[in-house]
Amino acid sequence: MTLADEGLSGTSMKKRAEFNRMIAACKRGRIDMILTKSTSRFARNTVDCLKVIRTLKDRGIGIIFEKENINTLTETSEFLVTLFSSFAQAESESMGKNIDLGNKQAMLEGKISFHYDKTLGYRKGPDGRPEIDPEEAETVRLIYRLYLDGWSLGDIQKELTEKNIPTARGIQGWSRQVIQNILLNEKYIGDGLRQKTFTTGSIGNKKVMKNQGEKPMYYTENNHPAIIPREIYYRVKEEMARRASKRKVMQKTGKTERGKYSAKYALSELLICGECGTPYKRCTWARNGKKRIVWRCVSRLEFGTDYCHESPTLDEDRLHRAIVAALSEYDAVRSEVKAGVLELAGLAQSYGENDGVSLLELKQRLDDLSAEQAVLVDKILEDMDNLELNAQLEVVTAEKQDILDRMQTLEKDENQRSLRASRQREMEEWLDQQKMQFTEYEDTITRRFVERITVVDADTIRVKFRDVDVAIERKLC
């Protein structure tokens, strides 16, 4: 019987399917003797190696190591196996450290690894660099567009599955987690983040852990072609944070709990009571065999008139018509919107400052530190015990982290300006394409361009549009 675990490390037996099948065959009496090239080929974990040897020896089954000329059925074999196995384990650990240092150097140089089988939208180009796969990239863009249109992760999953849209080659099927990973993956804006995970534990008992600050991370911008515009990516992160921060507004137990984002009705997110500030809720009234859809203040529903005395009940059809009328009326303030767009677009393109230092200057200093860090790492690899070099590396690494923190603060401010300008440009383009004579209400349009709808009284609503200082009051009709 010939068995092999191709491409698998001998440091742990857990994933060595063929090895474990061989041991099981020994226990069933189907193998009398095992011939192997060397102890390092058999196992590089001393404890595992001795455990297997003793188990088989109790059954009268020997292992012959050709290179070391050892037969485990002899008296002195266990000492020799322990000795040579320890050498193999030490060699494996040394190789692991060298690999870690090599990976660290690659991170410092900004090299990004790509798992093409699990990264939808990219493929390996003729030059070995990532390039965009046009068909898969359309799926990525669709996911981002649907999410910003208000779809939930579950709704997007259902849509992709029903349309038989393929996943990445290494992904079994669409799930909420897969879609969320795509929405949060910085590779789609052309960037790359290294060391999101790290390996911990001793040989034979290693675990892959999510990096939550235990290890430094390395971020590289503009590493490869982007599929998603940067401002769209940040808008998705902003929307994801908004949905995650929702809380239940009111419930009779009086407890405050995490709420759940509802993608079903846009007005569940936008319609607010003008008296108490509580959101409105969609309700179905049934009377005399007829159904009527209305919207009611949640506080009024939960506690009657104890906290909200005058909040009106709104008929859904009348409410929708008033919103459509407000959208149409928005055409009258187009010129004001465009002026604001140009002003904020200019602000978004300018660099901010941190303690009098611009973002551009911080980036230049970061590049200098990265180069200095790379030189120090090369020197340390040649002289691992040099305390002076290690101290210099610590100083450079600390300054680099400080600059990264300052850059993150500046970039966050710029991202907010960029997001606002992007949404206004989108609104301006949309306004130019519309005849501004809407006849039907649409949740998608309302969610995209309306920030808040306040119920003023039983006959009036106030519609506040996103990112512009414009609010329009309309009568329900």
Summary of the structure (lengths in Angstrom):
residues: 477
radius of gyration: 31.7
end to end distance: 84.9
largest distance: 99.1
contacts: 1306
relative contact order: 0.08
helix: 49%
strand: 16%
